[in-house]
Amino acid sequence: MTKSEPFYIKLKLHRESQKIDLNEVAAKSKINIKFLNSIESGEFQEIPQEYIKLFLKTYSNQINFDYKKTIEEYEIHTFGAIKTKS
């Protein structure tokens, strides 16, 4: 894993390194598998805007990853800056 990889690739690699199956995340989180696949491929336009941050938080928690960092990286990726106040 390198710093130049997009954050969503880092999330996928982290999940895989934890040996957590995406179907398991879907079952436990109740997030549709198509939205989880969209997160891991960076296709955020496929996810209803009002749910993106909630899905990112839930997904991150399911794979034991810092959800605050995930949301910050999403905002930087999408908006070029962090929009959420900690």
PyMOL Python script that loads the backbone (N, CA, C, O; Angstrom):
from pymol import cmd

cmd.read_pdbstr("""\
ATOM      1  N   MET A   1       0.845  -1.173   0.000  1.00  0.00           N
ATOM      2  CA  MET A   1       0.000   0.000   0.000  1.00  0.00           C
ATOM      3  C   MET A   1       0.888   1.233   0.000  1.00  0.00           C
ATOM      4  O   MET A   1       1.812   1.348   0.805  1.00  0.00           O
ATOM      5  N   THR A   2       0.598   2.153  -0.912  1.00  0.00           N
ATOM      6  CA  THR A   2       1.387   3.366  -0.994  1.00  0.00           C
ATOM      7  C   THR A   2       0.515   4.573  -0.685  1.00  0.00           C
ATOM      8  O   THR A   2      -0.713   4.499  -0.733  1.00  0.00           O
ATOM      9  N   LYS A   3       1.176   5.695  -0.363  1.00  0.00           N
ATOM     10  CA  LYS A   3       0.438   6.918  -0.066  1.00  0.00           C
ATOM     11  C   LYS A   3      -0.296   7.444  -1.289  1.00  0.00           C
ATOM     12  O   LYS A   3      -1.295   8.150  -1.152  1.00  0.00           O
ATOM     13  N   SER A   4       0.179   7.114  -2.473  1.00  0.00           N
ATOM     14  CA  SER A   4      -0.422   7.653  -3.687  1.00  0.00           C
ATOM     15  C   SER A   4      -1.720   6.945  -4.078  1.00  0.00           C
ATOM     16  O   SER A   4      -2.436   7.409  -4.965  1.00  0.00           O
ATOM     17  N   GLU A   5      -2.020   5.843  -3.432  1.00  0.00           N
ATOM     18  CA  GLU A   5      -3.258   5.137  -3.741  1.00  0.00           C
ATOM     19  C   GLU A   5      -4.453   5.919  -3.201  1.00  0.00           C
ATOM     20  O   GLU A   5      -4.381   6.501  -2.119  1.00  0.00           O
ATOM     21  N   PRO A   6      -5.544   5.930  -3.952  1.00  0.00           N
ATOM     22  CA  PRO A   6      -6.752   6.583  -3.453  1.00  0.00           C
ATOM     23  C   PRO A   6      -7.221   5.922  -2.146  1.00  0.00           C
ATOM     24  O   PRO A   6      -6.981   4.736  -1.918  1.00  0.00           O
ATOM     25  N   PHE A   7      -7.875   6.691  -1.315  1.00  0.00           N
ATOM     26  CA  PHE A   7      -8.277   6.178  -0.011  1.00  0.00           C
ATOM     27  C   PHE A   7      -9.193   4.966  -0.103  1.00  0.00           C
ATOM     28  O   PHE A   7      -9.133   4.081   0.750  1.00  0.00           O
ATOM     29  N   TYR A   8     -10.041   4.915  -1.130  1.00  0.00           N
ATOM     30  CA  TYR A   8     -10.969   3.789  -1.242  1.00  0.00           C
ATOM     31  C   TYR A   8     -10.226   2.486  -1.560  1.00  0.00           C
ATOM     32  O   TYR A   8     -10.686   1.411  -1.175  1.00  0.00           O
ATOM     33  N   ILE A   9      -9.109   2.563  -2.244  1.00  0.00           N
ATOM     34  CA  ILE A   9      -8.275   1.381  -2.488  1.00  0.00           C
ATOM     35  C   ILE A   9      -7.623   0.943  -1.172  1.00  0.00           C
ATOM     36  O   ILE A   9      -7.527  -0.250  -0.885  1.00  0.00           O
ATOM     37  N   LYS A  10      -7.178   1.921  -0.380  1.00  0.00           N
ATOM     38  CA  LYS A  10      -6.603   1.610   0.923  1.00  0.00           C
ATOM     39  C   LYS A  10      -7.623   0.899   1.814  1.00  0.00           C
ATOM     40  O   LYS A  10      -7.281  -0.030   2.545  1.00  0.00           O
ATOM     41  N   LEU A  11      -8.879   1.346   1.743  1.00  0.00           N
ATOM     42  CA  LEU A  11      -9.936   0.700   2.527  1.00  0.00           C
ATOM     43  C   LEU A  11     -10.108  -0.754   2.107  1.00  0.00           C
ATOM     44  O   LEU A  11     -10.175  -1.650   2.948  1.00  0.00           O
ATOM     45  N   LYS A  12     -10.178  -0.978   0.809  1.00  0.00           N
ATOM     46  CA  LYS A  12     -10.348  -2.339   0.304  1.00  0.00           C
ATOM     47  C   LYS A  12      -9.173  -3.220   0.715  1.00  0.00           C
ATOM     48  O   LYS A  12      -9.368  -4.349   1.167  1.00  0.00           O
ATOM     49  N   LEU A  13      -7.961  -2.709   0.559  1.00  0.00           N
ATOM     50  CA  LEU A  13      -6.777  -3.489   0.931  1.00  0.00           C
ATOM     51  C   LEU A  13      -6.755  -3.776   2.432  1.00  0.00           C
ATOM     52  O   LEU A  13      -6.356  -4.859   2.859  1.00  0.00           O
ATOM     53  N   HIS A  14      -7.185  -2.802   3.222  1.00  0.00           N
ATOM     54  CA  HIS A  14      -7.247  -3.010   4.671  1.00  0.00           C
ATOM     55  C   HIS A  14      -8.269  -4.113   4.991  1.00  0.00           C
ATOM     56  O   HIS A  14      -7.989  -5.012   5.784  1.00  0.00           O
ATOM     57  N   ARG A  15      -9.440  -4.035   4.375  1.00  0.00           N
ATOM     58  CA  ARG A  15     -10.472  -5.066   4.607  1.00  0.00           C
ATOM     59  C   ARG A  15      -9.933  -6.443   4.250  1.00  0.00           C
ATOM     60  O   ARG A  15     -10.095  -7.398   5.010  1.00  0.00           O
ATOM     61  N   GLU A  16      -9.295  -6.539   3.099  1.00  0.00           N
ATOM     62  CA  GLU A  16      -8.752  -7.826   2.659  1.00  0.00           C
ATOM     63  C   GLU A  16      -7.658  -8.319   3.600  1.00  0.00           C
ATOM     64  O   GLU A  16      -7.568  -9.517   3.868  1.00  0.00           O
ATOM     65  N   SER A  17      -6.827  -7.409   4.103  1.00  0.00           N
ATOM     66  CA  SER A  17      -5.757  -7.809   5.025  1.00  0.00           C
ATOM     67  C   SER A  17      -6.316  -8.316   6.350  1.00  0.00           C
ATOM     68  O   SER A  17      -5.678  -9.108   7.044  1.00  0.00           O
ATOM     69  N   GLN A  18      -7.518  -7.850   6.694  1.00  0.00           N
ATOM     70  CA  GLN A  18      -8.197  -8.302   7.912  1.00  0.00           C
ATOM     71  C   GLN A  18      -8.988  -9.596   7.678  1.00  0.00           C
ATOM     72  O   GLN A  18      -9.602 -10.146   8.593  1.00  0.00           O
ATOM     73  N   LYS A  19      -8.951 -10.061   6.428  1.00  0.00           N
ATOM     74  CA  LYS A  19      -9.673 -11.281   6.029  1.00  0.00           C
ATOM     75  C   LYS A  19     -11.179 -11.165   6.292  1.00  0.00           C
ATOM     76  O   LYS A  19     -11.829 -12.107   6.746  1.00  0.00           O
ATOM     77  N   ILE A  20     -11.707  -9.975   5.989  1.00  0.00           N
ATOM     78  CA  ILE A  20     -13.138  -9.715   6.139  1.00  0.00           C
ATOM     79  C   ILE A  20     -13.759  -9.718   4.751  1.00  0.00           C
ATOM     80  O   ILE A  20     -13.357  -8.951   3.876  1.00  0.00           O
ATOM     81  N   ASP A  21     -14.733 -10.580   4.561  1.00  0.00           N
ATOM     82  CA  ASP A  21     -15.416 -10.696   3.279  1.00  0.00           C
ATOM     83  C   ASP A  21     -16.416  -9.547   3.118  1.00  0.00           C
ATOM     84  O   ASP A  21     -17.080  -9.162   4.081  1.00  0.00           O
ATOM     85  N   LEU A  22     -16.522  -9.010   1.923  1.00  0.00           N
ATOM     86  CA  LEU A  22     -17.439  -7.905   1.675  1.00  0.00           C
ATOM     87  C   LEU A  22     -18.888  -8.306   1.933  1.00  0.00           C
ATOM     88  O   LEU A  22     -19.689  -7.485   2.381  1.00  0.00           O
ATOM     89  N   ASN A  23     -19.225  -9.554   1.655  1.00  0.00           N
ATOM     90  CA  ASN A  23     -20.588 -10.033   1.943  1.00  0.00           C
ATOM     91  C   ASN A  23     -20.874 -10.025   3.448  1.00  0.00           C
ATOM     92  O   ASN A  23     -22.004  -9.788   3.875  1.00  0.00           O
ATOM     93  N   GLU A  24     -19.846 -10.284   4.233  1.00  0.00           N
ATOM     94  CA  GLU A  24     -19.973 -10.228   5.691  1.00  0.00           C
ATOM     95  C   GLU A  24     -20.250  -8.791   6.144  1.00  0.00           C
ATOM     96  O   GLU A  24     -21.085  -8.555   7.017  1.00  0.00           O
ATOM     97  N   VAL A  25     -19.544  -7.845   5.544  1.00  0.00           N
ATOM     98  CA  VAL A  25     -19.771  -6.431   5.860  1.00  0.00           C
ATOM     99  C   VAL A  25     -21.202  -6.051   5.498  1.00  0.00           C
ATOM    100  O   VAL A  25     -21.881  -5.369   6.265  1.00  0.00           O
ATOM    101  N   ALA A  26     -21.653  -6.486   4.348  1.00  0.00           N
ATOM    102  CA  ALA A  26     -23.020  -6.182   3.908  1.00  0.00           C
ATOM    103  C   ALA A  26     -24.054  -6.761   4.875  1.00  0.00           C
ATOM    104  O   ALA A  26     -25.026  -6.092   5.227  1.00  0.00           O
ATOM    105  N   ALA A  27     -23.843  -7.989   5.294  1.00  0.00           N
ATOM    106  CA  ALA A  27     -24.800  -8.640   6.201  1.00  0.00           C
ATOM    107  C   ALA A  27     -24.846  -7.949   7.558  1.00  0.00           C
ATOM    108  O   ALA A  27     -25.926  -7.724   8.105  1.00  0.00           O
ATOM    109  N   LYS A  28     -23.681  -7.611   8.102  1.00  0.00           N
ATOM    110  CA  LYS A  28     -23.630  -6.998   9.430  1.00  0.00           C
ATOM    111  C   LYS A  28     -24.067  -5.541   9.417  1.00  0.00           C
ATOM    112  O   LYS A  28     -24.701  -5.071  10.362  1.00  0.00           O
ATOM    113  N   SER A  29     -23.734  -4.830   8.357  1.00  0.00           N
ATOM    114  CA  SER A  29     -24.024  -3.395   8.306  1.00  0.00           C
ATOM    115  C   SER A  29     -25.399  -3.083   7.718  1.00  0.00           C
ATOM    116  O   SER A  29     -25.931  -1.990   7.910  1.00  0.00           O
ATOM    117  N   LYS A  30     -25.964  -4.045   7.007  1.00  0.00           N
ATOM    118  CA  LYS A  30     -27.234  -3.851   6.287  1.00  0.00           C
ATOM    119  C   LYS A  30     -27.101  -2.857   5.128  1.00  0.00           C
ATOM    120  O   LYS A  30     -28.093  -2.303   4.653  1.00  0.00           O
ATOM    121  N   ILE A  31     -25.851  -2.642   4.681  1.00  0.00           N
ATOM    122  CA  ILE A  31     -25.610  -1.798   3.506  1.00  0.00           C
ATOM    123  C   ILE A  31     -25.609  -2.707   2.280  1.00  0.00           C
ATOM    124  O   ILE A  31     -24.929  -3.732   2.252  1.00  0.00           O
ATOM    125  N   ASN A  32     -26.368  -2.322   1.286  1.00  0.00           N
ATOM    126  CA  ASN A  32     -26.455  -3.096   0.055  1.00  0.00           C
ATOM    127  C   ASN A  32     -25.052  -3.310  -0.521  1.00  0.00           C
ATOM    128  O   ASN A  32     -24.241  -2.384  -0.573  1.00  0.00           O
ATOM    129  N   ILE A  33     -24.785  -4.527  -0.946  1.00  0.00           N
ATOM    130  CA  ILE A  33     -23.472  -4.893  -1.484  1.00  0.00           C
ATOM    131  C   ILE A  33     -23.069  -4.006  -2.668  1.00  0.00           C
ATOM    132  O   ILE A  33     -21.883  -3.743  -2.863  1.00  0.00           O
ATOM    133  N   LYS A  34     -24.040  -3.547  -3.453  1.00  0.00           N
ATOM    134  CA  LYS A  34     -23.690  -2.692  -4.595  1.00  0.00           C
ATOM    135  C   LYS A  34     -23.105  -1.366  -4.119  1.00  0.00           C
ATOM    136  O   LYS A  34     -22.233  -0.804  -4.783  1.00  0.00           O
ATOM    137  N   PHE A  35     -23.569  -0.862  -2.986  1.00  0.00           N
ATOM    138  CA  PHE A  35     -23.015   0.384  -2.444  1.00  0.00           C
ATOM    139  C   PHE A  35     -21.621   0.151  -1.864  1.00  0.00           C
ATOM    140  O   PHE A  35     -20.751   1.015  -1.969  1.00  0.00           O
ATOM    141  N   LEU A  36     -21.413  -0.999  -1.260  1.00  0.00           N
ATOM    142  CA  LEU A  36     -20.081  -1.330  -0.748  1.00  0.00           C
ATOM    143  C   LEU A  36     -19.087  -1.470  -1.896  1.00  0.00           C
ATOM    144  O   LEU A  36     -17.948  -1.011  -1.803  1.00  0.00           O
ATOM    145  N   ASN A  37     -19.522  -2.102  -2.967  1.00  0.00           N
ATOM    146  CA  ASN A  37     -18.665  -2.204  -4.156  1.00  0.00           C
ATOM    147  C   ASN A  37     -18.368  -0.820  -4.731  1.00  0.00           C
ATOM    148  O   ASN A  37     -17.259  -0.564  -5.201  1.00  0.00           O
ATOM    149  N   SER A  38     -19.359   0.067  -4.693  1.00  0.00           N
ATOM    150  CA  SER A  38     -19.152   1.442  -5.174  1.00  0.00           C
ATOM    151  C   SER A  38     -18.125   2.171  -4.316  1.00  0.00           C
ATOM    152  O   SER A  38     -17.300   2.919  -4.838  1.00  0.00           O
ATOM    153  N   ILE A  39     -18.171   1.958  -3.002  1.00  0.00           N
ATOM    154  CA  ILE A  39     -17.181   2.571  -2.114  1.00  0.00           C
ATOM    155  C   ILE A  39     -15.787   2.087  -2.480  1.00  0.00           C
ATOM    156  O   ILE A  39     -14.865   2.886  -2.643  1.00  0.00           O
ATOM    157  N   GLU A  40     -15.641   0.785  -2.607  1.00  0.00           N
ATOM    158  CA  GLU A  40     -14.315   0.210  -2.866  1.00  0.00           C
ATOM    159  C   GLU A  40     -13.777   0.511  -4.255  1.00  0.00           C
ATOM    160  O   GLU A  40     -12.578   0.370  -4.496  1.00  0.00           O
ATOM    161  N   SER A  41     -14.643   0.921  -5.170  1.00  0.00           N
ATOM    162  CA  SER A  41     -14.168   1.263  -6.511  1.00  0.00           C
ATOM    163  C   SER A  41     -14.156   2.776  -6.742  1.00  0.00           C
ATOM    164  O   SER A  41     -13.804   3.241  -7.825  1.00  0.00           O
ATOM    165  N   GLY A  42     -14.544   3.540  -5.715  1.00  0.00           N
ATOM    166  CA  GLY A  42     -14.517   4.994  -5.831  1.00  0.00           C
ATOM    167  C   GLY A  42     -15.630   5.573  -6.675  1.00  0.00           C
ATOM    168  O   GLY A  42     -15.525   6.704  -7.149  1.00  0.00           O
ATOM    169  N   GLU A  43     -16.687   4.822  -6.868  1.00  0.00           N
ATOM    170  CA  GLU A  43     -17.824   5.282  -7.685  1.00  0.00           C
ATOM    171  C   GLU A  43     -18.895   5.874  -6.766  1.00  0.00           C
ATOM    172  O   GLU A  43     -19.992   5.331  -6.641  1.00  0.00           O
ATOM    173  N   PHE A  44     -18.559   6.983  -6.134  1.00  0.00           N
ATOM    174  CA  PHE A  44     -19.433   7.577  -5.126  1.00  0.00           C
ATOM    175  C   PHE A  44     -20.706   8.163  -5.715  1.00  0.00           C
ATOM    176  O   PHE A  44     -21.686   8.353  -4.993  1.00  0.00           O
ATOM    177  N   GLN A  45     -20.713   8.449  -6.994  1.00  0.00           N
ATOM    178  CA  GLN A  45     -21.915   8.958  -7.647  1.00  0.00           C
ATOM    179  C   GLN A  45     -23.030   7.907  -7.667  1.00  0.00           C
ATOM    180  O   GLN A  45     -24.191   8.245  -7.896  1.00  0.00           O
ATOM    181  N   GLU A  46     -22.690   6.651  -7.432  1.00  0.00           N
ATOM    182  CA  GLU A  46     -23.669   5.563  -7.412  1.00  0.00           C
ATOM    183  C   GLU A  46     -24.409   5.466  -6.075  1.00  0.00           C
ATOM    184  O   GLU A  46     -25.383   4.723  -5.949  1.00  0.00           O
ATOM    185  N   ILE A  47     -23.942   6.217  -5.086  1.00  0.00           N
ATOM    186  CA  ILE A  47     -24.510   6.165  -3.736  1.00  0.00           C
ATOM    187  C   ILE A  47     -25.313   7.440  -3.502  1.00  0.00           C
ATOM    188  O   ILE A  47     -24.835   8.533  -3.806  1.00  0.00           O
ATOM    189  N   PRO A  48     -26.533   7.316  -2.962  1.00  0.00           N
ATOM    190  CA  PRO A  48     -27.295   8.538  -2.656  1.00  0.00           C
ATOM    191  C   PRO A  48     -26.471   9.461  -1.749  1.00  0.00           C
ATOM    192  O   PRO A  48     -25.960   9.030  -0.716  1.00  0.00           O
ATOM    193  N   GLN A  49     -26.350  10.717  -2.139  1.00  0.00           N
ATOM    194  CA  GLN A  49     -25.499  11.681  -1.436  1.00  0.00           C
ATOM    195  C   GLN A  49     -25.785  11.770   0.058  1.00  0.00           C
ATOM    196  O   GLN A  49     -24.863  11.929   0.858  1.00  0.00           O
ATOM    197  N   GLU A  50     -27.049  11.668   0.436  1.00  0.00           N
ATOM    198  CA  GLU A  50     -27.400  11.807   1.847  1.00  0.00           C
ATOM    199  C   GLU A  50     -26.926  10.629   2.705  1.00  0.00           C
ATOM    200  O   GLU A  50     -26.967  10.704   3.933  1.00  0.00           O
ATOM    201  N   TYR A  51     -26.476   9.539   2.064  1.00  0.00           N
ATOM    202  CA  TYR A  51     -26.040   8.363   2.807  1.00  0.00           C
ATOM    203  C   TYR A  51     -24.532   8.109   2.763  1.00  0.00           C
ATOM    204  O   TYR A  51     -24.034   7.253   3.494  1.00  0.00           O
ATOM    205  N   ILE A  52     -23.812   8.825   1.936  1.00  0.00           N
ATOM    206  CA  ILE A  52     -22.396   8.508   1.732  1.00  0.00           C
ATOM    207  C   ILE A  52     -21.604   8.495   3.033  1.00  0.00           C
ATOM    208  O   ILE A  52     -20.925   7.511   3.325  1.00  0.00           O
ATOM    209  N   LYS A  53     -21.674   9.556   3.812  1.00  0.00           N
ATOM    210  CA  LYS A  53     -20.879   9.620   5.037  1.00  0.00           C
ATOM    211  C   LYS A  53     -21.307   8.558   6.049  1.00  0.00           C
ATOM    212  O   LYS A  53     -20.463   7.980   6.735  1.00  0.00           O
ATOM    213  N   LEU A  54     -22.592   8.303   6.145  1.00  0.00           N
ATOM    214  CA  LEU A  54     -23.070   7.243   7.033  1.00  0.00           C
ATOM    215  C   LEU A  54     -22.534   5.887   6.580  1.00  0.00           C
ATOM    216  O   LEU A  54     -22.076   5.097   7.406  1.00  0.00           O
ATOM    217  N   PHE A  55     -22.585   5.613   5.289  1.00  0.00           N
ATOM    218  CA  PHE A  55     -22.078   4.349   4.766  1.00  0.00           C
ATOM    219  C   PHE A  55     -20.567   4.233   4.983  1.00  0.00           C
ATOM    220  O   PHE A  55     -20.073   3.168   5.352  1.00  0.00           O
ATOM    221  N   LEU A  56     -19.837   5.325   4.755  1.00  0.00           N
ATOM    222  CA  LEU A  56     -18.389   5.297   4.965  1.00  0.00           C
ATOM    223  C   LEU A  56     -18.056   5.032   6.435  1.00  0.00           C
ATOM    224  O   LEU A  56     -17.143   4.266   6.742  1.00  0.00           O
ATOM    225  N   LYS A  57     -18.796   5.667   7.332  1.00  0.00           N
ATOM    226  CA  LYS A  57     -18.571   5.458   8.768  1.00  0.00           C
ATOM    227  C   LYS A  57     -18.862   4.008   9.146  1.00  0.00           C
ATOM    228  O   LYS A  57     -18.058   3.367   9.822  1.00  0.00           O
ATOM    229  N   THR A  58     -19.987   3.503   8.720  1.00  0.00           N
ATOM    230  CA  THR A  58     -20.381   2.134   9.059  1.00  0.00           C
ATOM    231  C   THR A  58     -19.413   1.126   8.462  1.00  0.00           C
ATOM    232  O   THR A  58     -18.981   0.196   9.143  1.00  0.00           O
ATOM    233  N   TYR A  59     -19.074   1.305   7.197  1.00  0.00           N
ATOM    234  CA  TYR A  59     -18.131   0.418   6.519  1.00  0.00           C
ATOM    235  C   TYR A  59     -16.787   0.420   7.244  1.00  0.00           C
ATOM    236  O   TYR A  59     -16.225  -0.640   7.517  1.00  0.00           O
ATOM    237  N   SER A  60     -16.274   1.609   7.554  1.00  0.00           N
ATOM    238  CA  SER A  60     -14.981   1.718   8.246  1.00  0.00           C
ATOM    239  C   SER A  60     -15.006   1.010   9.590  1.00  0.00           C
ATOM    240  O   SER A  60     -14.063   0.301   9.942  1.00  0.00           O
ATOM    241  N   ASN A  61     -16.077   1.200  10.335  1.00  0.00           N
ATOM    242  CA  ASN A  61     -16.194   0.530  11.632  1.00  0.00           C
ATOM    243  C   ASN A  61     -16.224  -0.984  11.469  1.00  0.00           C
ATOM    244  O   ASN A  61     -15.654  -1.706  12.288  1.00  0.00           O
ATOM    245  N   GLN A  62     -16.875  -1.467  10.434  1.00  0.00           N
ATOM    246  CA  GLN A  62     -16.963  -2.912  10.197  1.00  0.00           C
ATOM    247  C   GLN A  62     -15.609  -3.536   9.866  1.00  0.00           C
ATOM    248  O   GLN A  62     -15.373  -4.709  10.155  1.00  0.00           O
ATOM    249  N   ILE A  63     -14.726  -2.750   9.261  1.00  0.00           N
ATOM    250  CA  ILE A  63     -13.413  -3.291   8.884  1.00  0.00           C
ATOM    251  C   ILE A  63     -12.314  -2.834   9.844  1.00  0.00           C
ATOM    252  O   ILE A  63     -11.127  -3.002   9.563  1.00  0.00           O
ATOM    253  N   ASN A  64     -12.716  -2.257  10.980  1.00  0.00           N
ATOM    254  CA  ASN A  64     -11.771  -1.818  12.008  1.00  0.00           C
ATOM    255  C   ASN A  64     -10.801  -0.760  11.493  1.00  0.00           C
ATOM    256  O   ASN A  64      -9.589  -0.855  11.685  1.00  0.00           O
ATOM    257  N   PHE A  65     -11.363   0.244  10.838  1.00  0.00           N
ATOM    258  CA  PHE A  65     -10.578   1.346  10.294  1.00  0.00           C
ATOM    259  C   PHE A  65     -11.143   2.644  10.847  1.00  0.00           C
ATOM    260  O   PHE A  65     -12.350   2.746  11.067  1.00  0.00           O
ATOM    261  N   ASP A  66     -10.294   3.633  11.075  1.00  0.00           N
ATOM    262  CA  ASP A  66     -10.710   4.915  11.647  1.00  0.00           C
ATOM    263  C   ASP A  66     -11.697   5.626  10.721  1.00  0.00           C
ATOM    264  O   ASP A  66     -11.324   6.093   9.645  1.00  0.00           O
ATOM    265  N   TYR A  67     -12.952   5.702  11.147  1.00  0.00           N
ATOM    266  CA  TYR A  67     -13.973   6.293  10.286  1.00  0.00           C
ATOM    267  C   TYR A  67     -13.762   7.793  10.074  1.00  0.00           C
ATOM    268  O   TYR A  67     -14.093   8.316   9.010  1.00  0.00           O
ATOM    269  N   LYS A  68     -13.219   8.490  11.070  1.00  0.00           N
ATOM    270  CA  LYS A  68     -12.981   9.924  10.906  1.00  0.00           C
ATOM    271  C   LYS A  68     -11.968  10.178   9.797  1.00  0.00           C
ATOM    272  O   LYS A  68     -12.131  11.093   8.991  1.00  0.00           O
ATOM    273  N   LYS A  69     -10.931   9.363   9.766  1.00  0.00           N
ATOM    274  CA  LYS A  69      -9.926   9.484   8.712  1.00  0.00           C
ATOM    275  C   LYS A  69     -10.550   9.182   7.344  1.00  0.00           C
ATOM    276  O   LYS A  69     -10.253   9.854   6.356  1.00  0.00           O
ATOM    277  N   THR A  70     -11.404   8.176   7.299  1.00  0.00           N
ATOM    278  CA  THR A  70     -12.074   7.821   6.045  1.00  0.00           C
ATOM    279  C   THR A  70     -12.901   8.982   5.519  1.00  0.00           C
ATOM    280  O   THR A  70     -12.825   9.320   4.338  1.00  0.00           O
ATOM    281  N   ILE A  71     -13.690   9.591   6.395  1.00  0.00           N
ATOM    282  CA  ILE A  71     -14.544  10.701   5.967  1.00  0.00           C
ATOM    283  C   ILE A  71     -13.700  11.902   5.546  1.00  0.00           C
ATOM    284  O   ILE A  71     -14.021  12.572   4.565  1.00  0.00           O
ATOM    285  N   GLU A  72     -12.632  12.174   6.278  1.00  0.00           N
ATOM    286  CA  GLU A  72     -11.740  13.269   5.886  1.00  0.00           C
ATOM    287  C   GLU A  72     -11.141  13.014   4.508  1.00  0.00           C
ATOM    288  O   GLU A  72     -11.098  13.912   3.667  1.00  0.00           O
ATOM    289  N   GLU A  73     -10.682  11.794   4.282  1.00  0.00           N
ATOM    290  CA  GLU A  73     -10.085  11.466   2.981  1.00  0.00           C
ATOM    291  C   GLU A  73     -11.118  11.510   1.860  1.00  0.00           C
ATOM    292  O   GLU A  73     -10.804  11.902   0.736  1.00  0.00           O
ATOM    293  N   TYR A  74     -12.355  11.106   2.168  1.00  0.00           N
ATOM    294  CA  TYR A  74     -13.435  11.218   1.178  1.00  0.00           C
ATOM    295  C   TYR A  74     -13.643  12.686   0.800  1.00  0.00           C
ATOM    296  O   TYR A  74     -13.758  13.019  -0.379  1.00  0.00           O
ATOM    297  N   GLU A  75     -13.691  13.558   1.809  1.00  0.00           N
ATOM    298  CA  GLU A  75     -13.916  14.976   1.548  1.00  0.00           C
ATOM    299  C   GLU A  75     -12.770  15.593   0.750  1.00  0.00           C
ATOM    300  O   GLU A  75     -13.004  16.383  -0.165  1.00  0.00           O
ATOM    301  N   ILE A  76     -11.552  15.241   1.089  1.00  0.00           N
ATOM    302  CA  ILE A  76     -10.404  15.732   0.319  1.00  0.00           C
ATOM    303  C   ILE A  76     -10.491  15.229  -1.119  1.00  0.00           C
ATOM    304  O   ILE A  76     -10.261  15.987  -2.061  1.00  0.00           O
ATOM    305  N   HIS A  77     -10.820  13.960  -1.284  1.00  0.00           N
ATOM    306  CA  HIS A  77     -10.943  13.357  -2.610  1.00  0.00           C
ATOM    307  C   HIS A  77     -12.049  14.032  -3.421  1.00  0.00           C
ATOM    308  O   HIS A  77     -11.881  14.298  -4.611  1.00  0.00           O
ATOM    309  N   THR A  78     -13.168  14.304  -2.775  1.00  0.00           N
ATOM    310  CA  THR A  78     -14.338  14.823  -3.469  1.00  0.00           C
ATOM    311  C   THR A  78     -14.341  16.340  -3.608  1.00  0.00           C
ATOM    312  O   THR A  78     -14.652  16.869  -4.676  1.00  0.00           O
ATOM    313  N   PHE A  79     -13.993  17.044  -2.522  1.00  0.00           N
ATOM    314  CA  PHE A  79     -14.115  18.502  -2.491  1.00  0.00           C
ATOM    315  C   PHE A  79     -12.778  19.243  -2.503  1.00  0.00           C
ATOM    316  O   PHE A  79     -12.743  20.460  -2.684  1.00  0.00           O
ATOM    317  N   GLY A  80     -11.680  18.508  -2.311  1.00  0.00           N
ATOM    318  CA  GLY A  80     -10.379  19.134  -2.283  1.00  0.00           C
ATOM    319  C   GLY A  80      -9.987  19.678  -0.921  1.00  0.00           C
ATOM    320  O   GLY A  80      -8.897  20.225  -0.752  1.00  0.00           O
ATOM    321  N   ALA A  81     -10.887  19.525   0.059  1.00  0.00           N
ATOM    322  CA  ALA A  81     -10.625  20.007   1.414  1.00  0.00           C
ATOM    323  C   ALA A  81     -11.543  19.293   2.388  1.00  0.00           C
ATOM    324  O   ALA A  81     -12.562  18.725   1.994  1.00  0.00           O
ATOM    325  N   ILE A  82     -11.178  19.324   3.662  1.00  0.00           N
ATOM    326  CA  ILE A  82     -12.008  18.731   4.700  1.00  0.00           C
ATOM    327  C   ILE A  82     -13.147  19.695   5.014  1.00  0.00           C
ATOM    328  O   ILE A  82     -12.908  20.863   5.324  1.00  0.00           O
ATOM    329  N   LYS A  83     -14.388  19.206   4.934  1.00  0.00           N
ATOM    330  CA  LYS A  83     -15.561  20.039   5.187  1.00  0.00           C
ATOM    331  C   LYS A  83     -16.187  19.781   6.547  1.00  0.00           C
ATOM    332  O   LYS A  83     -16.842  20.658   7.110  1.00  0.00           O
ATOM    333  N   THR A  84     -15.988  18.577   7.077  1.00  0.00           N
ATOM    334  CA  THR A  84     -16.584  18.196   8.351  1.00  0.00           C
ATOM    335  C   THR A  84     -15.717  18.684   9.496  1.00  0.00           C
ATOM    336  O   THR A  84     -14.497  18.524   9.473  1.00  0.00           O
ATOM    337  N   LYS A  85     -16.346  19.275  10.494  1.00  0.00           N
ATOM    338  CA  LYS A  85     -15.612  19.665  11.701  1.00  0.00           C
ATOM    339  C   LYS A  85     -15.561  18.478  12.626  1.00  0.00           C
ATOM    340  O   LYS A  85     -16.550  17.758  12.770  1.00  0.00           O
ATOM    341  N   SER A  86     -14.419  18.259  13.261  1.00  0.00           N
ATOM    342  CA  SER A  86     -14.238  17.134  14.190  1.00  0.00           C
ATOM    343  C   SER A  86     -14.942  17.394  15.488  1.00  0.00           C
ATOM    344  O   SER A  86     -14.901  16.558  16.390  1.00  0.00           O
TER     345      SER A  86
END
""", "prot")
cmd.dss("prot")
cmd.show_as("cartoon", "prot")
cmd.util.cbc("prot")
cmd.orient("prot")
